[in-house]
């Protein structure tokens, strides 16, 4: 399978239908565009947070990528009820940058050069938000899927962030760097594509090995991050709780790939889940906790800028996106 075909089918990625490129002012910050790429900057206690975009990736057809064990009529009905196309789903690639004093912490790095011109925007997005790659002191990886670690390297294979330590779950690292990975509980059916993904992941992790700092769950970093295991999407898939004083934002990484399908039906799952049933159980448990605690959420793959809350709705949940005062 060539890379263009791989992009169309792929797993763990996608975008929002159209990323807003105009200035937006939010209740909790400002969305500003000084160039081609938008950014959203706001304060969380004493921390300065900036959301930047790595672009988007489109998944088509919707099934079997989403809800691979579910009747297509139910999936299409839900999409139509929310005025979404039934032919494809776009997933955002929202990346969070945290400034704490002189420290600059990046959570995930996007797809880099792996998936074509609609992604890999991180270097330009950083520049448009007023940052340079060499300013990044630390990178925390939620997991090792290539749309989250591909941006560690430039097109020529050199490090994009030469000054940064790279923090990754020890469980995650062991899984991907083992001689063989167990995908027997996954619904990712294209075995050739899967081998390409594994090869790319191992190549990237090998290239950055001297920068890697492996952590166990749970752990706390830098006095502002709590890392907890949310296994299923991958064995070491990690939630990042960002905190300052009494304020908190939970980066849920790849726990949710669709605001329309997976909140009301967290059991439906996604074909990028290494263990579909474990991912569904994790999704339900964490959604319940986030809804009960009314915790503010940041999501990598939900529509830009991926900030909002979830609440219980019947037997499922719903996504309540953060609203904006006016369109710029």
C-alpha positions as CSV (number, residue, x, y, z in Angstrom):
1,X,0.0,0.0,0.0
2,X,1.5,3.4,-0.9
3,X,1.5,6.2,1.6
4,X,-1.3,8.2,0.0
5,X,-3.6,5.1,0.3
6,X,-2.4,4.6,3.8
7,X,-3.4,8.1,4.7
8,X,-6.9,7.7,3.5
9,X,-7.5,4.5,5.5
10,X,-5.4,5.2,8.4
11,X,-6.1,4.6,12.0
12,X,-5.4,7.0,14.7
13,X,-6.0,10.3,13.0
14,X,-8.1,12.9,11.2
15,X,-9.4,16.5,11.6
16,X,-12.2,18.9,12.0
17,X,-14.3,19.8,9.0
18,X,-12.7,23.2,8.6
19,X,-10.1,24.7,10.9
20,X,-11.1,28.4,11.6
21,X,-8.3,30.7,10.3
22,X,-9.9,34.0,11.5
23,X,-9.4,35.7,14.8
24,X,-11.7,34.5,17.5
25,X,-12.0,35.7,21.0
26,X,-13.0,33.1,23.6
27,X,-14.4,33.4,27.1
28,X,-11.2,32.0,28.5
29,X,-8.7,33.4,26.0
30,X,-8.0,34.6,22.5
31,X,-7.8,32.7,19.3
32,X,-5.5,34.7,17.1
33,X,-4.0,34.2,13.6
34,X,-0.8,36.1,12.7
35,X,-0.1,34.0,9.7
36,X,-1.5,30.9,8.0
37,X,-2.2,28.9,11.1
38,X,-4.5,29.7,14.1
39,X,-3.5,29.5,17.7
40,X,-5.6,29.8,20.9
41,X,-3.8,31.2,24.0
42,X,-5.2,31.3,27.5
43,X,-4.2,31.1,31.1
44,X,-4.7,28.2,33.5
45,X,-3.7,29.6,36.9
46,X,-0.1,30.7,36.5
47,X,0.4,28.6,33.4
48,X,0.2,30.0,29.9
49,X,-1.4,27.5,27.5
50,X,-1.4,27.7,23.7
51,X,-3.3,25.4,21.4
52,X,-1.8,25.1,17.9
53,X,-2.7,22.9,15.0
54,X,-0.9,20.2,13.2
55,X,-3.6,20.2,10.5
56,X,-6.0,17.4,9.8
57,X,-6.4,13.9,8.4
58,X,-9.6,12.5,6.9
59,X,-10.9,9.0,7.5
60,X,-13.0,7.6,4.7
61,X,-15.2,5.5,4.7
62,X,-16.5,6.0,8.3
63,X,-16.7,2.2,8.8
64,X,-15.0,0.0,9.7
65,X,-12.8,2.7,11.2
66,X,-15.5,3.9,13.6
67,X,-17.8,1.5,15.3
68,X,-16.4,-1.5,13.5
69,X,-18.7,-4.0,15.2
70,X,-21.9,-1.9,14.9
71,X,-24.6,-1.9,12.3
72,X,-24.0,0.8,9.7
73,X,-27.6,2.0,9.7
74,X,-27.2,3.1,13.4
75,X,-24.0,4.9,12.7
76,X,-25.3,6.7,9.6
77,X,-28.5,7.7,11.4
78,X,-26.5,9.3,14.2
79,X,-24.3,11.2,11.8
80,X,-27.3,12.5,9.9
81,X,-29.0,13.6,13.1
82,X,-26.0,15.7,13.8
83,X,-25.8,17.1,10.2
84,X,-22.5,15.3,9.5
85,X,-21.6,13.5,6.3
86,X,-21.8,9.8,6.3
87,X,-18.9,9.4,3.8
88,X,-16.0,10.5,6.0
89,X,-15.0,11.9,9.4
90,X,-12.4,14.6,9.8
91,X,-10.3,14.6,12.9
92,X,-8.5,17.7,14.3
93,X,-4.9,17.5,15.3
94,X,-4.8,19.9,18.3
95,X,-1.5,20.3,20.0
96,X,-1.0,21.9,23.5
97,X,2.0,24.0,24.5
98,X,2.5,24.9,28.1
99,X,4.7,27.7,29.4
100,X,5.8,27.6,33.0
101,X,8.4,30.2,33.7
102,X,11.3,29.5,31.4
103,X,10.0,26.0,30.7
104,X,8.2,25.2,27.5
105,X,6.4,21.9,27.4
106,X,4.8,20.4,24.3
107,X,2.2,17.6,24.6
108,X,2.5,15.5,21.4
109,X,4.1,16.6,18.2
110,X,1.7,15.8,15.3
111,X,2.3,13.7,12.2
112,X,5.4,15.4,10.9
113,X,6.1,14.5,7.2
114,X,4.3,11.2,7.3
115,X,0.8,12.0,6.1
116,X,0.9,14.6,3.4
117,X,0.2,18.3,3.1
118,X,-2.9,18.5,5.3
119,X,-0.9,17.7,8.4
120,X,2.6,18.3,9.6
121,X,1.9,21.9,10.2
122,X,3.5,22.1,13.7
123,X,6.7,24.0,12.8
124,X,4.7,26.7,11.0
125,X,2.1,26.7,13.7
126,X,4.8,27.2,16.4
127,X,6.3,30.1,14.4
128,X,2.9,31.8,13.9
129,X,2.3,31.5,17.7
130,X,5.6,33.1,18.4
131,X,7.8,30.1,19.3
132,X,10.8,28.3,17.9
133,X,11.4,24.5,18.1
134,X,14.7,25.1,20.0
135,X,12.8,26.8,22.8
136,X,10.9,23.7,23.7
137,X,12.5,22.2,26.8
138,X,10.3,19.1,27.3
139,X,7.9,17.0,25.2
140,X,5.3,14.7,26.8
141,X,4.0,12.0,24.5
142,X,0.5,10.7,25.2
143,X,1.3,7.6,23.2
144,X,3.4,6.5,20.3
145,X,1.0,6.4,17.3
146,X,2.7,8.2,14.4
147,X,0.2,11.1,14.2
148,X,1.5,12.0,17.7
149,X,5.2,11.3,17.4
150,X,5.9,11.9,13.7
151,X,6.6,15.6,14.4
152,X,9.6,14.8,16.5
153,X,11.7,14.6,13.3
154,X,12.3,16.9,10.3
155,X,11.8,15.7,6.7
156,X,15.5,14.8,6.6
157,X,15.2,12.6,9.7
158,X,17.0,15.0,12.1
159,X,15.6,16.1,15.5
160,X,13.1,19.0,15.2
161,X,13.4,19.8,19.0
162,X,17.2,19.6,19.7
163,X,16.9,20.9,23.3
164,X,14.0,18.9,24.5
165,X,13.8,15.8,26.7
166,X,11.1,13.5,25.5
167,X,8.9,11.8,28.1
168,X,7.1,8.6,27.2
169,X,5.4,5.8,29.1
170,X,7.7,2.8,29.8
171,X,4.7,0.5,29.0
172,X,4.2,2.2,25.7
173,X,7.9,2.1,24.8
174,X,8.2,-1.6,25.6
175,X,5.1,-2.4,23.5
176,X,6.3,-0.7,20.3
177,X,9.9,-1.7,20.6
178,X,9.3,-5.4,21.3
179,X,10.0,-7.9,18.6
180,X,6.3,-8.5,18.1
181,X,3.2,-6.5,19.0
182,X,-0.1,-8.1,19.9
183,X,-3.0,-6.6,17.8
184,X,-5.3,-9.6,18.2
185,X,-7.9,-7.5,20.1
186,X,-7.8,-4.7,17.6
187,X,-10.1,-4.1,14.6
188,X,-7.3,-2.7,12.4
189,X,-7.6,-5.1,9.5
190,X,-5.0,-3.9,7.0
191,X,-2.0,-5.9,8.2
192,X,0.4,-4.4,5.6
193,X,-0.5,-0.9,6.7
194,X,-0.1,-1.9,10.3
195,X,3.4,-3.2,9.6
196,X,4.3,0.2,8.0
197,X,3.0,2.0,11.1
198,X,5.1,-0.3,13.4
199,X,8.2,0.3,11.3
200,X,7.7,4.1,11.3
201,X,7.1,4.1,15.1
202,X,10.2,2.0,15.8
203,X,12.3,4.2,13.5
204,X,11.3,7.4,15.2
205,X,11.7,6.0,18.7
206,X,15.2,4.7,17.8
207,X,16.2,8.0,16.4
208,X,15.2,9.9,19.6
209,X,16.4,7.2,22.0
210,X,19.1,9.5,23.6
211,X,16.4,12.1,24.4
212,X,13.9,9.6,25.9
213,X,12.9,9.7,29.5
214,X,10.6,6.8,30.3
215,X,8.0,7.2,33.1
216,X,5.8,4.8,35.1
217,X,2.1,5.5,35.9
218,X,1.0,7.5,37.8
219,X,3.6,10.2,38.0
220,X,3.9,13.9,38.3
221,X,6.2,16.1,36.2
222,X,7.3,19.7,36.6
223,X,4.9,20.5,39.4
224,X,2.1,21.1,36.9
225,X,1.4,17.7,35.1
226,X,-0.1,14.5,36.5
227,X,0.2,11.5,34.1
228,X,-2.2,8.6,34.5
229,X,-2.7,5.4,32.5
230,X,-5.7,5.2,30.2
231,X,-4.9,1.9,28.5
232,X,-6.8,0.4,25.5
233,X,-6.2,2.8,22.7
234,X,-2.6,1.7,23.2
235,X,-1.1,-0.2,26.2
236,X,0.6,2.9,27.6
237,X,-2.0,5.5,26.4
238,X,-1.7,8.4,28.9
239,X,-4.0,11.2,30.2
240,X,-2.2,14.4,31.1
241,X,-3.7,16.4,33.9
242,X,-2.5,20.0,33.7
243,X,-2.9,21.9,37.0
244,X,-2.1,25.2,38.5
245,X,-3.5,26.1,41.9
246,X,-7.1,25.0,41.9
247,X,-7.4,25.1,38.1
248,X,-7.2,21.9,36.0
249,X,-7.4,20.8,32.3
250,X,-7.3,17.2,31.4
251,X,-5.7,16.3,28.1
252,X,-7.5,13.1,27.0
253,X,-5.3,12.5,24.0
254,X,-6.8,9.7,21.8
255,X,-9.6,8.6,24.1
256,X,-12.2,10.3,21.8
257,X,-12.0,10.5,18.0
258,X,-15.6,11.7,17.3
259,X,-17.8,14.1,19.2
260,X,-20.8,12.7,17.5
261,X,-20.3,9.0,17.6
262,X,-18.2,8.1,20.7
263,X,-19.7,10.3,23.4
264,X,-23.3,8.8,23.1
265,X,-21.8,5.4,22.3
266,X,-18.3,5.0,24.0
267,X,-18.7,1.2,23.5
268,X,-18.6,1.6,19.7
269,X,-14.8,2.1,19.6
270,X,-12.3,2.9,16.9
271,X,-10.1,0.7,14.7
272,X,-7.0,2.4,16.0
273,X,-7.6,0.9,19.4
274,X,-5.1,-1.8,20.2
275,X,-7.6,-3.4,22.5
276,X,-11.1,-2.4,21.4
277,X,-12.9,-3.7,24.5
278,X,-10.4,-2.3,27.0
279,X,-10.5,1.1,25.2
280,X,-14.3,1.1,25.5
281,X,-14.2,0.3,29.2
282,X,-11.5,3.0,29.8
283,X,-13.5,5.5,27.8
284,X,-16.7,4.9,29.8
285,X,-14.9,5.1,33.2
286,X,-13.1,8.3,32.4
287,X,-16.0,10.0,30.7
288,X,-18.1,9.2,33.8
289,X,-15.4,10.7,36.1
290,X,-15.0,13.8,33.9
291,X,-18.7,14.4,33.7
292,X,-19.3,13.8,37.4
293,X,-16.4,16.2,38.4
294,X,-17.3,18.7,35.6
295,X,-13.7,18.7,34.6
296,X,-12.5,20.9,31.7
297,X,-11.2,18.8,28.8
298,X,-8.7,19.2,26.0
299,X,-9.0,16.7,23.1
300,X,-6.4,16.1,20.4
301,X,-8.9,14.9,17.7
302,X,-12.1,16.8,18.5
303,X,-13.0,20.0,16.5
304,X,-10.7,23.0,17.0
305,X,-9.6,24.0,19.5
306,X,-10.7,20.8,21.3
307,X,-11.6,22.4,24.6
308,X,-14.9,21.7,26.4
309,X,-16.7,19.5,28.9
310,X,-18.7,16.3,28.8
311,X,-21.9,15.5,30.7
312,X,-24.1,12.5,31.1
313,X,-26.9,12.2,28.6
314,X,-29.2,9.1,29.0
315,X,-27.1,6.0,28.8
316,X,-24.2,7.9,27.2
317,X,-22.5,11.2,27.2
318,X,-22.4,14.4,25.1
319,X,-19.6,16.9,24.2
320,X,-20.1,20.5,25.2
321,X,-17.6,22.6,23.3
322,X,-16.3,25.8,24.8
323,X,-18.0,28.7,23.2
324,X,-16.7,32.0,21.7
325,X,-17.9,35.5,22.2
326,X,-17.8,36.6,18.6
327,X,-16.3,35.5,15.2
328,X,-13.3,37.6,14.3
